[in-house]
């Protein structure tokens, strides 16, 4: 599939299990099975880049914090599991990983506690704000000569947010031949989630 490799999902899933001690985040439950997409399309390309001595540039929207910026409790389990997984995949000295998050309090906690790996940079803001997208590009030193290999939208999941982010990032920030992932695009169809996102 699109240049993927058949054993990619299995190899990716093993990394996930080893990274989290077998405690998987919601991304790998049966309703999501992200190891299929990431294992087929992302992981083999990252391995190829690393094998050639190249680093990958990655931009992810959504650190995994609560959607409520004043929430007292963040979804720490999912956050840390995702962090450990990406940290074990994007572990080349030349890799650059940017993660943008709406919950500024949560980002501050990460920065203060030095939770993220050294090559992970954390940005703040609302993906549904076009001015914020432009600021993210500046903060990540992104222009036509320095674009991302992968963009992962795992943010607010509203159609408006997804469309604004895609419009602001796909042309400006993604390298030719790069991959733009949109996670959980169907989540808003689930009534309970729709109520949470009002």
C-alpha positions, 0 to 999 in steps of 0.5 A, a space after each residue: 500500500 503506497 510503498 509500505 511493507 507487509 510486516 510494517 504493522 507488526 514491527 510498529 506494534 512491537 515497538 508500541 508494546 515495548 515502549 509502553 510495557 504492554 499498556 496500550 493507548 487508545 490508538 491501538 484498540 480494535 476500533 483504531 488499529 493505528 499500527 496498520 496505517 503507521 506501520 505501513 506508511 510511516 515506520 518503513 519510511 522512517 527506517 529507510 531515512 535513518 538507514 541513509 543517515 537522515 533525520 525525519 521532520 515531524 509535526 504532530 497536532 495534539 499532545 494528548 492533553 485534556 481538551 479543557 485548558 483548565 482541567 486539573 487532570 490530564 490524560 497522562 497515561 495516553 500522553 506518556 504512552 504516545 511519547 514513549 512510542 514516538 520517542 523510540 521511533 524518532 530516535 535518530 540524532 537528526 530527527 526533529 519532532 514538534 508537537 502542538 497542543 491547545 492546553 497551554 497549562 499541560 504544555 507548561 507542565 511538560 516543559 517544567 518537568 522536562 518530560 519530552 525527549 531532547 529532540 521533541 519541541 512543544 508548541 502552544 495554540 489552537 489549530 483552528 486559528 490560522 494565525 496560530 498555524 502561521 506562528 507554529 511554522 515560524 516557531 518550527 523554522 518551517 518554510 519552503 526549504 525546510 518542510 516536514 516529512 510527516 504531519 499528524 493531525 491528532 488534535 481536536 477532531 472537529 471538521 472545522 479544525 481539521 480543514 483549517 489545519 490542512 489548509 494552512 499546513 499541507 501546502 506550506 509545511 509538507 515536503 513533496 512526497 510527505 505524508 499527512 495523517 488525519 487521526 480519528 476523522 470519524 470521531 465527531 460522528 460518535 454522539 458522546 464525543 460530539 457532546 464532549 467537544 461542544 
